[in-house]
Amino acid sequence: MSGKPVSEMSFEEAMAELEQVVARLERGDVALEESIRLYERGAELKARCEQKLKEAEEKVAAITLDADGAPTGTAPVEGL
């Protein structure tokens, strides 16, 4: 698992590490304290993935199209 701060991870990095965390927890071969630490890290990773997805959805929603349906640029999205 990465020592990289969750806040600096791309969606793909956070998702890959979240999958590793889930796999370790599902195996059930970690001590209680380690399970708690993994669960907390997993919750942070999940929140990061949700944040990155929301940002992507907002960017896609802001793409403007011309009369022929071709993208002409993006409209400003509040908060980004």
Beta strands, then each sheet from edge to edge (+ up, - down):
strand 1: 63-65
strand 2: 71-74
sheet 1: 1+ 2-
end
